[in-house]
Amino acid sequence: MCNSVCKLFPAYLTPKEISSLEMVFVMFSLSTQNISEESYFSCVHLLFTAKCVDIALSSCTDVAYTQMVYPNFLDQKSREVIEYSSEYLLISVLHNLLQGECNPDLRLLGCSVLAPQCEKDKVIKPCRHVCENLKKNCLPAFDAIDMAWPYFLDCDRFFAGEEEGCFDPLAKLRGEVDAEEDLPSDLPATFIQFKHHSYSQMVSTLKKTASRCSHIATTYSIGRSFEGKDLFVIEFSTKPGHHELLKPEFKYIGNMHGNEVVGKELLIYLAQYLCSEYLLGNPRIQALINSTRIHLLPSLNPDGYELAAEEGAGYNGWVIGRQTAQNLDLNRNFPDLTSEAYRRAGIRGARLDHIPIPQSYWWGKVAPETKAVMKWLRSIPFVLSASLHGGELVVTYPYDYSRHPLEEKMFSPTPDEKVFKMLAKAYADAHPVISDRSELRCGGNFVKRGGIINGAEWYSFTGGMADFNYLHTNCFEVTVEVGCEKFPLEEELFTIWHENKGALLNYMEMVHRGIKGIVSDKFGNPIKNARISVRGIQHDVTTAADGDYWRLLPPGTFIISAQAPGYSRVMKRVTIPTRMKQAGRVDFVLRPAEAWPSKLLRRSMEDAYNPQDPLELFDPHAQHGQAEARGGSAAGREKPWWWSYFSSLDLHKPLWLLKQR
């Protein structure tokens, strides 16, 4: 009843702003709803006689505003009453009940009701459309644990329309709060501000860049961090948002370790540079974007970055902010497929590619950031990638895990050792400091190796992202340590950018080395997941949905074959000249086979993605994927398993969370 009354006036009006005509309308509305005048004025007391106070609720201190009002929308009149309520307990434990799904979105939405925003002694209601969108996305997660949607998140009762002056309680998660400061309007189009960007400033800069170059750029999110921040990507292509036939896909990832910030800033600068130079007609940049689909993910670990940023620039710590909010090192959190590759290497005919994720991997703690990357890798046929780190000045390449687990420093090459060395050198040779022969500088230990090293030979670790890229997908990835300082001072960023700009561009252009083509049947229909093999290299790539493929190779002569279940193998001899810098076109037309070898068919089926595996079910945008995988129905039980969370409430247990049978 109270909430029906409160909806009769916009949430931002004061009594002086209400006309007599509006009062007549309200009194008529009250009579039609059988609501007394006494009840009405009790209900609107909150809206029209509010007194703002600082927020002191521990679960709501990170909202985008600083003051609230008592009583709140649930008529809870003090901090103590709120903190001992079942509603407050629920928003405090939802991240555990839903295993991180839809959080912190749900908690922030709940805070907007339990701790209403107050400005200048006026209460501002949260927006109804935000509540409706979140309910649509998150209701399946509640269904999966047999929990009813909380009554205090009723979008009609406690929320307002945009025309009523509402606020978005989730704006902070999308980087819409504390955005980048406005710059003078007379700055040149090529201006880049060499500074450290907060999360919201990063998002603002990426969106402004994409808007400025909307015909070749767009932004999107691959998922959410544990604390709910979008993992933003800016993409450059002649057809943003779409894969184009025979156009290779490239990605850069920065800030995997939150305290290693240089890669993040470099990718923000790179995005602005690509946009500006394309508009200015730079032939190198135009050729690159016209022939390549480029994805830049500046910050894979925005939660860790916030912790590191609290220490400030110049702090060169090795621990604070490195890991995620779940205390996970993302570069140790991917499936260990390298051990399986070593096991397979001794089996004749076994392939060291597209190795499936073992079920045992999901028994451990897997970060939502890690799942988002794995889902991203499955959705786009990436060809080449680099992850930008900090703390040294060197380029490393797979494998990162030693052939013998007890050996911490052991040369452990992939079947594509020559390709990886070519790729690593492309970055190192174009970097003026890495290519400097002085051993007294940062990274001087690697001078005799040309500024590159096999990862496991430097130091061995398991669960790395580069090994996963190579062994689970078609993508080749190296790791670039871009400097000995993890969090340098702002005045150093301009120099760092100019040292890395040429290397960043040179490495992207390497996506066009080797061969590319289309695999089709005799009628011209594309064949998806056909295998492209290179004699002497125990690692295949597969065709994308349109039948196109890319195979990175060094100069030389190779025997290339294409095969697919139900078709005969086709082989071709290919020579790649030393000076050739564009991928050679090699197409294959496969004809039906009279009998497909059962051994090859079995191998193909073994390595196929399981459509029911947890990654296929995972929603990277923190909606309901993991909850679906968990199951957790309470059918047949007297009370659901989560009921014990509320055992301390005695007489105030949340019966409203129990589903009606």
FIMI-617222 format. One record per residue (C-alpha): x, y, z; chain. Coordinates in nm, 2 decimals, decimal comma. Layout:
N
PT       c1       c2       c3   chain
PT        X        Y        Z       A
...
// end
This chain:
661
PT       c1       c2       c3   chain
PT     0,00     0,00     0,00       A
PT     0,27     0,24     0,11       A
PT     0,46     0,20    -0,22       A
PT     0,14     0,25    -0,43       A
PT     0,10     0,58    -0,25       A
PT     0,46     0,69    -0,30       A
PT     0,44     0,63    -0,67       A
PT     0,17     0,91    -0,70       A
PT     0,44     1,18    -0,69       A
PT     0,78     1,19    -0,86       A
PT     1,05     1,10    -0,61       A
PT     1,23     1,43    -0,63       A
PT     0,94     1,68    -0,55       A
PT     0,91     1,87    -0,22       A
PT     0,57     1,97    -0,07       A
PT     0,62     2,33    -0,20       A
PT     0,65     2,20    -0,55       A
PT     0,31     2,02    -0,54       A
PT     0,03     2,22    -0,69       A
PT    -0,33     2,21    -0,56       A
PT    -0,44     2,04    -0,88       A
PT    -0,19     1,76    -0,82       A
PT    -0,32     1,72    -0,46       A
PT    -0,68     1,69    -0,59       A
PT    -0,56     1,42    -0,83       A
PT    -0,38     1,24    -0,55       A
PT    -0,67     1,25    -0,31       A
PT    -0,89     1,11    -0,58       A
PT    -0,64     0,83    -0,65       A
PT    -0,63     0,75    -0,28       A
PT    -1,01     0,71    -0,26       A
PT    -1,01     0,48    -0,56       A
PT    -0,75     0,26    -0,39       A
PT    -0,91     0,26    -0,04       A
PT    -0,61     0,43     0,11       A
PT    -0,67     0,67     0,40       A
PT    -0,52     1,02     0,41       A
PT    -0,33     0,92     0,73       A
PT    -0,16     0,63     0,56       A
PT    -0,08     0,85     0,26       A
PT     0,10     1,12     0,46       A
PT     0,28     0,86     0,66       A
PT     0,41     0,70     0,35       A
PT     0,53     1,02     0,17       A
PT     0,69     1,14     0,49       A
PT     1,01     0,97     0,37       A
PT     1,01     1,15     0,04       A
PT     0,91     1,50     0,16       A
PT     1,07     1,53     0,50       A
PT     1,40     1,35     0,44       A
PT     1,72     1,44     0,62       A
PT     2,03     1,31     0,45       A
PT     2,29     1,12     0,67       A
PT     2,61     0,95     0,57       A
PT     2,59     0,59     0,48       A
PT     2,72     0,36     0,76       A
PT     2,60     0,02     0,63       A
PT     2,91    -0,19     0,57       A
PT     2,76    -0,38     0,27       A
PT     2,66    -0,05     0,10       A
PT     2,97     0,17     0,14       A
PT     3,07     0,13    -0,23       A
PT     2,76     0,27    -0,38       A
PT     2,79     0,56    -0,62       A
PT     2,65     0,81    -0,36       A
PT     2,75     0,91    -0,01       A
PT     2,42     0,99     0,18       A
PT     2,10     0,80     0,26       A
PT     1,79     0,86     0,46       A
PT     1,60     0,70     0,76       A
PT     1,35     0,55     0,75       A
PT     1,42     0,37     0,42       A
PT     1,17     0,25     0,16       A
PT     1,10    -0,05     0,39       A
PT     1,02     0,18     0,68       A
PT     1,33     0,07     0,87       A
PT     1,41     0,36     1,09       A
PT     1,77     0,31     1,20       A
PT     2,10     0,15     1,10       A
PT     2,06    -0,12     1,37       A
PT     1,71    -0,22     1,24       A
PT     1,85    -0,25     0,89       A
PT     2,16    -0,45     0,98       A
PT     1,95    -0,70     1,18       A
PT     1,69    -0,74     0,90       A
PT     1,66    -1,04     0,68       A
PT     1,67    -0,81     0,37       A
PT     2,01    -0,68     0,47       A
PT     2,15    -1,02     0,55       A
PT     2,03    -1,15     0,21       A
PT     2,22    -0,88     0,01       A
PT     2,53    -0,95     0,23       A
PT     2,53    -1,33     0,14       A
PT     2,39    -1,33    -0,21       A
PT     2,74    -1,35    -0,37       A
PT     2,79    -1,68    -0,18       A
PT     2,45    -1,82    -0,24       A
PT     2,47    -1,75    -0,62       A
PT     2,85    -1,82    -0,63       A
PT     2,93    -1,48    -0,77       A
PT     2,65    -1,47    -1,03       A
PT     2,47    -1,13    -1,07       A
PT     2,69    -0,97    -0,81       A
PT     2,76    -0,70    -0,70       A
PT     2,47    -0,59    -0,92       A
PT     2,21    -0,74    -0,69       A
PT     2,38    -0,61    -0,37       A
PT     2,40    -0,25    -0,52       A
PT     2,03    -0,27    -0,63       A
PT     1,93    -0,39    -0,28       A
PT     2,13    -0,10    -0,13       A
PT     1,94     0,15    -0,34       A
PT     1,63     0,03    -0,15       A
PT     1,77    -0,03     0,20       A
PT     1,99     0,29     0,18       A
PT     1,80     0,53    -0,05       A
PT     2,00     0,79    -0,22       A
PT     1,96     1,13    -0,06       A
PT     2,07     1,47    -0,20       A
PT     1,99     1,81    -0,04       A
PT     1,73     1,64     0,18       A
PT     1,56     1,49    -0,11       A
PT     1,52     1,12    -0,18       A
PT     1,59     0,99    -0,53       A
PT     1,45     0,65    -0,63       A
PT     1,64     0,39    -0,83       A
PT     1,54     0,34    -1,19       A
PT     1,28     0,08    -1,27       A
PT     1,44    -0,02    -1,60       A
PT     1,76    -0,12    -1,42       A
PT     1,57    -0,34    -1,19       A
PT     1,37    -0,50    -1,47       A
PT     1,68    -0,58    -1,67       A
PT     1,86    -0,73    -1,38       A
PT     1,56    -0,94    -1,28       A
PT     1,53    -1,07    -1,63       A
PT     1,89    -1,17    -1,63       A
PT     1,92    -1,30    -1,28       A
PT     1,59    -1,47    -1,21       A
PT     1,72    -1,80    -1,35       A
PT     2,00    -1,80    -1,09       A
PT     1,74    -1,77    -0,81       A
PT     1,53    -2,05    -0,98       A
PT     1,84    -2,27    -0,98       A
PT     1,87    -2,26    -0,60       A
PT     1,49    -2,27    -0,55       A
PT     1,47    -1,92    -0,41       A
PT     1,19    -1,67    -0,48       A
PT     1,28    -1,32    -0,62       A
PT     1,31    -1,09    -0,31       A
PT     1,00    -0,88    -0,25       A
PT     1,20    -0,56    -0,18       A
PT     1,34    -0,58    -0,53       A
PT     0,99    -0,55    -0,67       A
PT     1,05    -0,33    -0,97       A
PT     0,70    -0,18    -0,96       A
PT     0,69    -0,10    -0,59       A
PT     1,03     0,05    -0,50       A
PT     1,16     0,19    -0,83       A
PT     1,07     0,49    -1,05       A
PT     1,07     0,57    -1,42       A
PT     1,33     0,79    -1,58       A
PT     1,07     1,07    -1,63       A
PT     1,05     1,09    -1,25       A
PT     1,41     1,17    -1,20       A
PT     1,55     0,83    -1,10       A
PT     1,92     0,72    -1,07       A
PT     2,10     0,41    -1,20       A
PT     2,25     0,23    -0,90       A
PT     2,47     0,02    -1,14       A
PT     2,62     0,31    -1,33       A
PT     2,95     0,27    -1,13       A
PT     2,99    -0,08    -1,27       A
PT     2,98     0,04    -1,62       A
PT     3,23     0,32    -1,56       A
PT     2,97     0,60    -1,58       A
PT     3,07     0,75    -1,25       A
PT     3,39     0,95    -1,20       A
PT     3,44     0,97    -1,57       A
PT     3,73     1,13    -1,74       A
PT     3,75     1,50    -1,69       A
PT     3,66     1,72    -1,98       A
PT     3,95     1,84    -2,18       A
PT     3,98     2,17    -2,38       A
PT     3,78     2,16    -2,70       A
PT     4,07     2,31    -2,91       A
PT     4,30     2,02    -2,86       A
PT     4,43     1,85    -3,18       A
PT     4,26     1,53    -3,30       A
PT     4,58     1,34    -3,24       A
PT     4,60     1,44    -2,87       A
PT     4,67     1,15    -2,63       A
PT     4,67     1,22    -2,25       A
PT     4,96     1,02    -2,11       A
PT     4,82     0,95    -1,76       A
PT     4,71     0,66    -1,54       A
PT     4,34     0,59    -1,61       A
PT     4,10     0,48    -1,34       A
PT     3,85     0,21    -1,44       A
PT     3,58     0,47    -1,52       A
PT     3,82     0,69    -1,70       A
PT     3,94     0,39    -1,91       A
PT     3,58     0,31    -2,00       A
PT     3,50     0,67    -2,09       A
PT     3,81     0,70    -2,31       A
PT     3,74     0,37    -2,49       A
PT     3,37     0,48    -2,55       A
PT     3,47     0,82    -2,67       A
PT     3,73     0,67    -2,91       A
PT     3,48     0,43    -3,05       A
PT     3,23     0,71    -3,10       A
PT     3,48     0,92    -3,28       A
PT     3,57     0,64    -3,52       A
PT     3,23     0,47    -3,52       A
PT     3,27     0,35    -3,88       A
PT     3,57     0,14    -3,78       A
PT     3,54     0,09    -3,40       A
PT     3,30    -0,04    -3,14       A
PT     3,32    -0,14    -2,77       A
PT     3,19    -0,45    -2,61       A
PT     3,23    -0,65    -2,28       A
PT     3,35    -1,01    -2,27       A
PT     3,20    -1,05    -1,92       A
PT     3,23    -0,92    -1,57       A
PT     3,51    -0,93    -1,30       A
PT     3,43    -1,08    -0,97       A
PT     3,33    -0,74    -0,83       A
PT     3,11    -0,68    -1,13       A
PT     3,32    -0,45    -1,35       A
PT     3,28    -0,50    -1,72       A
PT     3,58    -0,64    -1,90       A
PT     3,58    -0,38    -2,18       A
PT     3,72    -0,44    -2,53       A
PT     3,75    -0,19    -2,81       A
PT     3,75    -0,34    -3,16       A
PT     3,88    -0,20    -3,48       A
PT     3,77    -0,33    -3,82       A
PT     3,60    -0,22    -4,14       A
PT     3,29    -0,41    -4,02       A
PT     3,29    -0,37    -3,64       A
PT     3,12    -0,64    -3,45       A
PT     3,14    -0,90    -3,73       A
PT     3,39    -1,16    -3,85       A
PT     3,47    -1,11    -4,22       A
PT     3,58    -1,40    -4,45       A
PT     3,96    -1,45    -4,45       A
PT     4,02    -1,14    -4,23       A
PT     4,23    -1,26    -3,94       A
PT     4,14    -1,19    -3,57       A
PT     4,40    -1,04    -3,34       A
PT     4,39    -0,95    -2,97       A
PT     4,60    -0,77    -2,71       A
PT     4,53    -0,82    -2,34       A
PT     4,67    -0,60    -2,07       A
PT     4,66    -0,57    -1,69       A
PT     4,62    -0,95    -1,63       A
PT     4,80    -0,88    -1,30       A
PT     4,63    -0,58    -1,15       A
PT     4,96    -0,42    -1,03       A
PT     5,12    -0,44    -1,37       A
PT     4,96    -0,13    -1,53       A
PT     5,18    -0,04    -1,82       A
PT     5,01    -0,28    -2,06       A
PT     4,67    -0,13    -1,97       A
PT     4,78     0,22    -2,04       A
PT     4,96     0,12    -2,37       A
PT     4,64    -0,03    -2,50       A
PT     4,44     0,28    -2,41       A
PT     4,69     0,49    -2,60       A
PT     4,70     0,24    -2,89       A
PT     4,32     0,26    -2,93       A
PT     4,34     0,64    -2,95       A
PT     4,64     0,63    -3,19       A
PT     4,47     0,38    -3,43       A
PT     4,15     0,59    -3,44       A
PT     4,34     0,92    -3,50       A
PT     4,59     0,79    -3,75       A
PT     4,32     0,61    -3,95       A
PT     4,12     0,94    -3,98       A
PT     4,44     1,13    -4,08       A
PT     4,50     0,88    -4,36       A
PT     4,81     0,71    -4,22       A
PT     4,86     0,44    -4,49       A
PT     5,02     0,18    -4,25       A
PT     4,73     0,21    -4,00       A
PT     4,46     0,21    -4,27       A
PT     4,61    -0,10    -4,43       A
PT     4,63    -0,27    -4,09       A
PT     4,27    -0,20    -3,99       A
PT     4,13    -0,27    -4,34       A
PT     4,29    -0,61    -4,34       A
PT     4,26    -0,72    -3,98       A
PT     4,00    -0,73    -3,70       A
PT     4,18    -0,60    -3,39       A
PT     4,05    -0,65    -3,03       A
PT     4,21    -0,46    -2,74       A
PT     4,13    -0,56    -2,38       A
PT     4,32    -0,30    -2,17       A
PT     4,23    -0,45    -1,83       A
PT     4,15    -0,81    -1,75       A
PT     4,19    -0,75    -1,38       A
PT     4,02    -0,42    -1,30       A
PT     3,95    -0,53    -0,94       A
PT     4,32    -0,59    -0,87       A
PT     4,41    -0,26    -1,04       A
PT     4,20    -0,07    -0,79       A
PT     4,40    -0,22    -0,50       A
PT     4,73    -0,14    -0,67       A
PT     4,61     0,21    -0,75       A
PT     4,55     0,28    -0,39       A
PT     4,93     0,24    -0,33       A
PT     4,98     0,49    -0,61       A
PT     5,22     0,53    -0,90       A
PT     5,58     0,47    -0,83       A
PT     5,50     0,19    -0,59       A
PT     5,67    -0,12    -0,74       A
PT     5,52    -0,38    -0,52       A
PT     5,51    -0,74    -0,63       A
PT     5,20    -0,85    -0,44       A
PT     4,93    -0,59    -0,38       A
PT     4,68    -0,59    -0,66       A
PT     4,85    -0,87    -0,86       A
PT     4,56    -1,11    -0,79       A
PT     4,19    -1,08    -0,84       A
PT     3,93    -0,99    -0,57       A
PT     3,91    -1,37    -0,52       A
PT     4,28    -1,38    -0,44       A
PT     4,35    -1,57    -0,77       A
PT     4,64    -1,53    -1,00       A
PT     4,48    -1,52    -1,34       A
PT     4,79    -1,65    -1,51       A
PT     4,78    -1,96    -1,30       A
PT     4,41    -2,01    -1,33       A
PT     4,37    -2,16    -1,68       A
PT     4,34    -2,54    -1,73       A
PT     4,67    -2,72    -1,73       A
PT     4,66    -2,86    -2,09       A
PT     5,04    -2,86    -2,12       A
PT     5,08    -3,17    -1,90       A
PT     4,83    -3,35    -2,13       A
PT     5,02    -3,23    -2,43       A
PT     5,34    -3,38    -2,29       A
PT     5,15    -3,71    -2,23       A
PT     5,02    -3,71    -2,59       A
PT     5,35    -3,63    -2,74       A
PT     5,47    -3,98    -2,69       A
PT     5,17    -4,13    -2,87       A
PT     5,20    -4,19    -3,24       A
PT     4,94    -4,00    -3,44       A
PT     4,82    -3,79    -3,14       A
PT     4,76    -3,42    -3,20       A
PT     4,88    -3,15    -2,97       A
PT     4,60    -2,91    -3,04       A
PT     4,24    -2,84    -2,94       A
PT     4,28    -3,04    -2,63       A
PT     3,96    -3,04    -2,43       A
PT     3,93    -2,90    -2,08       A
PT     3,94    -3,19    -1,82       A
PT     3,63    -3,21    -1,59       A
PT     3,86    -3,21    -1,29       A
PT     3,95    -2,85    -1,37       A
PT     3,61    -2,74    -1,27       A
PT     3,64    -2,88    -0,93       A
PT     3,87    -2,60    -0,83       A
PT     3,81    -2,23    -0,80       A
PT     3,78    -2,07    -1,15       A
PT     3,77    -1,69    -1,17       A
PT     3,49    -1,53    -1,37       A
PT     3,76    -1,34    -1,55       A
PT     3,92    -1,66    -1,66       A
PT     3,59    -1,81    -1,78       A
PT     3,52    -1,49    -1,97       A
PT     3,84    -1,52    -2,16       A
PT     3,79    -1,89    -2,24       A
PT     3,44    -1,81    -2,36       A
PT     3,58    -1,52    -2,57       A
PT     3,83    -1,75    -2,73       A
PT     3,56    -2,00    -2,83       A
PT     3,34    -1,73    -2,98       A
PT     3,60    -1,56    -3,21       A
PT     3,86    -1,75    -3,43       A
PT     4,16    -1,56    -3,30       A
PT     4,49    -1,62    -3,49       A
PT     4,75    -1,42    -3,29       A
PT     4,76    -1,26    -2,95       A
PT     4,99    -1,10    -2,69       A
PT     4,95    -1,05    -2,32       A
PT     5,12    -0,74    -2,18       A
PT     5,29    -0,78    -1,84       A
PT     5,54    -0,58    -1,63       A
PT     5,84    -0,64    -1,41       A
PT     6,10    -0,72    -1,68       A
PT     6,18    -0,63    -2,04       A
PT     6,16    -0,95    -2,25       A
PT     5,93    -1,14    -2,48       A
PT     5,85    -1,50    -2,37       A
PT     5,67    -1,77    -2,57       A
PT     5,52    -2,12    -2,49       A
PT     5,55    -2,35    -2,34       A
PT     5,55    -2,18    -2,00       A
PT     5,53    -2,52    -1,82       A
PT     5,84    -2,74    -1,81       A
PT     5,85    -3,08    -1,97       A
PT     5,96    -3,21    -1,63       A
PT     5,75    -3,06    -1,35       A
PT     6,04    -3,06    -1,10       A
PT     6,26    -2,86    -1,34       A
PT     6,20    -2,49    -1,27       A
PT     6,41    -2,37    -1,57       A
PT     6,40    -2,60    -1,86       A
PT     6,38    -2,53    -2,24       A
PT     6,04    -2,67    -2,33       A
PT     5,95    -2,59    -2,69       A
PT     5,61    -2,64    -2,87       A
PT     5,59    -2,81    -3,21       A
PT     5,58    -2,45    -3,34       A
PT     5,91    -2,34    -3,19       A
PT     6,02    -2,16    -3,52       A
PT     5,69    -1,98    -3,55       A
PT     5,70    -1,86    -3,19       A
PT     6,06    -1,74    -3,21       A
PT     5,96    -1,55    -3,53       A
PT     5,67    -1,39    -3,35       A
PT     5,86    -1,30    -3,03       A
PT     6,15    -1,15    -3,23       A
PT     5,90    -0,93    -3,43       A
PT     5,82    -0,75    -3,11       A
PT     6,17    -0,75    -2,95       A
PT     6,35    -0,63    -3,27       A
PT     6,11    -0,34    -3,31       A
PT     6,15    -0,22    -2,95       A
PT     6,45     0,01    -2,92       A
PT     6,54    -0,09    -2,56       A
PT     6,49    -0,46    -2,59       A
PT     6,70    -0,46    -2,91       A
PT     6,97    -0,26    -2,74       A
PT     7,28    -0,47    -2,68       A
PT     7,37    -0,32    -2,34       A
PT     7,36    -0,57    -2,05       A
PT     7,34    -0,30    -1,78       A
PT     6,99    -0,19    -1,86       A
PT     6,65    -0,32    -1,76       A
PT     6,62    -0,66    -1,93       A
PT     6,99    -0,69    -1,98       A
PT     6,99    -1,05    -1,87       A
PT     6,83    -1,14    -2,20       A
PT     7,05    -0,95    -2,44       A
PT     7,24    -1,26    -2,55       A
PT     6,91    -1,43    -2,63       A
PT     6,79    -1,14    -2,85       A
PT     6,54    -1,02    -2,59       A
PT     6,33    -1,34    -2,61       A
PT     6,32    -1,66    -2,42       A
PT     6,11    -1,98    -2,40       A
PT     5,88    -1,93    -2,10       A
PT     5,96    -2,25    -1,91       A
PT     6,33    -2,19    -1,96       A
PT     6,29    -1,85    -1,78       A
PT     6,07    -2,00    -1,50       A
PT     5,82    -2,28    -1,51       A
PT     5,45    -2,24    -1,41       A
PT     5,13    -2,41    -1,49       A
PT     4,78    -2,28    -1,57       A
PT     4,91    -2,00    -1,79       A
PT     4,70    -1,82    -2,05       A
PT     4,95    -1,85    -2,34       A
PT     4,98    -2,23    -2,32       A
PT     4,60    -2,25    -2,30       A
PT     4,56    -2,04    -2,62       A
PT     4,79    -2,26    -2,81       A
PT     4,66    -2,60    -2,69       A
PT     4,29    -2,53    -2,68       A
PT     4,24    -2,30    -2,98       A
PT     4,40    -2,19    -3,30       A
PT     4,55    -1,88    -3,14       A
PT     4,93    -1,83    -3,09       A
PT     5,01    -1,60    -2,79       A
PT     5,33    -1,46    -2,65       A
PT     5,38    -1,27    -2,32       A
PT     5,55    -0,93    -2,34       A
PT     5,71    -0,80    -2,02       A
PT     5,70    -0,42    -2,11       A
PT     5,92    -0,28    -1,84       A
PT     6,09    -0,33    -1,51       A
PT     5,86    -0,10    -1,32       A
PT     5,51    -0,24    -1,27       A
PT     5,35     0,09    -1,18       A
PT     5,57     0,38    -1,31       A
PT     5,52     0,75    -1,25       A
PT     5,30     0,93    -1,50       A
PT     5,59     1,13    -1,63       A
PT     5,74     0,81    -1,76       A
PT     5,44     0,70    -1,96       A
PT     5,51     0,92    -2,27       A
PT     5,86     0,76    -2,31       A
PT     5,72     0,41    -2,25       A
PT     5,46     0,46    -2,52       A
PT     5,71     0,57    -2,78       A
PT     5,94     0,28    -2,70       A
PT     5,65     0,03    -2,75       A
PT     5,44     0,19    -3,03       A
PT     5,64     0,05    -3,32       A
PT     5,67    -0,29    -3,16       A
PT     5,29    -0,31    -3,09       A
PT     5,22    -0,23    -3,46       A
PT     5,49    -0,46    -3,59       A
PT     5,36    -0,75    -3,39       A
PT     5,00    -0,70    -3,51       A
PT     5,12    -0,72    -3,87       A
PT     5,26    -1,06    -3,80       A
PT     4,90    -1,20    -3,81       A
PT     4,94    -1,20    -4,19       A
PT     5,24    -1,43    -4,20       A
PT     5,20    -1,79    -4,33       A
PT     4,90    -1,91    -4,53       A
PT     4,52    -1,86    -4,53       A
PT     4,24    -2,00    -4,73       A
PT     3,89    -2,16    -4,74       A
PT     3,80    -2,53    -4,71       A
PT     3,48    -2,62    -4,90       A
PT     3,31    -2,92    -5,06       A
PT     3,28    -2,97    -5,43       A
PT     2,96    -2,76    -5,43       A
PT     3,14    -2,46    -5,27       A
PT     2,98    -2,51    -4,93       A
PT     3,22    -2,42    -4,64       A
PT     3,34    -2,70    -4,42       A
PT     3,36    -2,60    -4,05       A
PT     3,62    -2,76    -3,82       A
PT     3,82    -2,91    -4,10       A
PT     4,18    -2,97    -3,99       A
PT     4,48    -2,80    -4,15       A
PT     4,79    -3,00    -4,09       A
PT     5,16    -2,93    -4,17       A
PT     5,39    -3,22    -4,22       A
PT     5,65    -3,24    -3,95       A
PT     5,46    -3,01    -3,71       A
PT     5,24    -3,20    -3,46       A
PT     4,99    -2,92    -3,42       A
PT     4,68    -2,85    -3,64       A
PT     4,45    -2,55    -3,68       A
PT     4,08    -2,58    -3,77       A
PT     3,85    -2,39    -4,00       A
PT     3,61    -2,13    -3,87       A
PT     3,23    -2,13    -3,93       A
PT     3,27    -1,99    -4,28       A
PT     3,54    -2,25    -4,37       A
PT     3,82    -2,00    -4,36       A
PT     4,15    -2,07    -4,18       A
PT     4,49    -1,91    -4,10       A
PT     4,81    -2,10    -4,04       A
PT     5,11    -1,89    -3,91       A
PT     5,43    -2,03    -4,06       A
PT     5,79    -1,91    -4,11       A
PT     5,95    -1,89    -4,46       A
PT     6,01    -2,23    -4,61       A
PT     5,85    -2,51    -4,81       A
PT     5,58    -2,72    -4,64       A
PT     5,34    -3,00    -4,72       A
PT     4,99    -2,88    -4,61       A
PT     4,69    -3,11    -4,59       A
PT     4,32    -3,05    -4,52       A
PT     4,08    -3,31    -4,38       A
PT     3,74    -3,34    -4,23       A
PT     3,52    -3,63    -4,11       A
PT     3,35    -3,78    -4,42       A
PT     3,59    -3,63    -4,67       A
PT     3,91    -3,75    -4,83       A
PT     4,23    -3,57    -4,74       A
PT     4,38    -3,32    -4,98       A
PT     4,75    -3,23    -4,98       A
PT     4,95    -2,94    -5,13       A
PT     5,31    -2,84    -5,15       A
PT     5,35    -2,47    -5,05       A
PT     5,66    -2,24    -5,05       A
PT     5,66    -1,92    -4,84       A
PT     5,93    -1,68    -4,96       A
PT     6,15    -1,51    -4,71       A
PT     6,04    -1,16    -4,80       A
PT     5,67    -1,24    -4,82       A
PT     5,47    -1,04    -4,56       A
PT     5,12    -1,12    -4,66       A
PT     4,96    -1,46    -4,60       A
PT     4,95    -1,68    -4,92       A
PT     4,61    -1,80    -5,03       A
PT     4,58    -2,18    -5,02       A
PT     4,22    -2,31    -5,07       A
PT     4,11    -2,68    -5,04       A
PT     3,82    -2,85    -5,20       A
PT     3,74    -3,18    -5,02       A
PT     3,55    -3,47    -5,18       A
PT     3,34    -3,72    -4,99       A
PT     3,53    -4,03    -4,88       A
PT     3,40    -4,38    -4,94       A
PT     3,51    -4,48    -4,59       A
PT     3,63    -4,24    -4,32       A
PT     3,91    -4,40    -4,11       A
PT     3,75    -4,48    -3,77       A
PT     4,07    -4,37    -3,59       A
PT     4,06    -4,02    -3,73       A
PT     3,69    -3,99    -3,67       A
PT     3,73    -4,10    -3,31       A
PT     4,01    -3,85    -3,25       A
PT     3,80    -3,57    -3,40       A
PT     3,51    -3,65    -3,17       A
PT     3,73    -3,68    -2,86       A
PT     3,86    -3,33    -2,91       A
PT     3,53    -3,17    -2,99       A
PT     3,39    -2,92    -2,73       A
PT     3,14    -3,09    -2,50       A
PT     2,81    -2,88    -2,54       A
PT     2,73    -2,96    -2,18       A
PT     3,06    -2,86    -2,02       A
PT     3,06    -2,58    -1,76       A
PT     3,22    -2,33    -1,99       A
PT     2,94    -2,38    -2,25       A
PT     2,68    -2,32    -1,98       A
PT     2,87    -2,02    -1,82       A
PT     2,73    -1,67    -1,89       A
PT     3,03    -1,44    -1,88       A
PT     2,81    -1,14    -1,80       A
PT     2,73    -1,29    -1,46       A
PT     2,37    -1,38    -1,52       A
PT     2,29    -1,74    -1,47       A
PT     2,54    -1,98    -1,64       A
PT     2,71    -2,12    -1,34       A
PT     2,39    -2,15    -1,15       A
PT     2,25    -2,36    -1,43       A
PT     2,55    -2,59    -1,42       A
PT     2,52    -2,63    -1,05       A
PT     2,16    -2,73    -1,04       A
PT     2,08    -2,73    -0,67       A
PT     1,70    -2,77    -0,68       A
PT     1,55    -2,81    -0,33       A
PT     1,25    -3,02    -0,45       A
PT     1,16    -3,27    -0,20       A
PT     1,33    -3,10     0,09       A
PT     1,15    -2,94     0,38       A
PT     1,37    -2,63     0,35       A
PT     1,63    -2,54     0,08       A
PT     1,99    -2,57     0,16       A
PT     2,05    -2,20     0,19       A
PT     1,79    -2,16     0,47       A
PT     2,07    -2,22     0,73       A
PT     2,21    -1,88     0,64       A
PT     1,92    -1,72     0,81       A
PT     1,91    -1,93     1,12       A
PT     2,02    -1,64     1,35       A
PT     1,71    -1,44     1,27       A
PT     1,47    -1,63     1,50       A
PT     1,13    -1,47     1,45       A
PT     1,23    -1,27     1,14       A
PT     1,32    -1,54     0,90       A
PT     1,26    -1,45     0,53       A
PT     0,96    -1,67     0,45       A
PT     0,92    -1,45     0,14       A
PT     1,22    -1,62    -0,01       A
PT     1,04    -1,96    -0,01       A
PT     0,87    -2,05    -0,34       A
PT     0,50    -2,11    -0,33       A
PT     0,43    -2,48    -0,41       A
// end
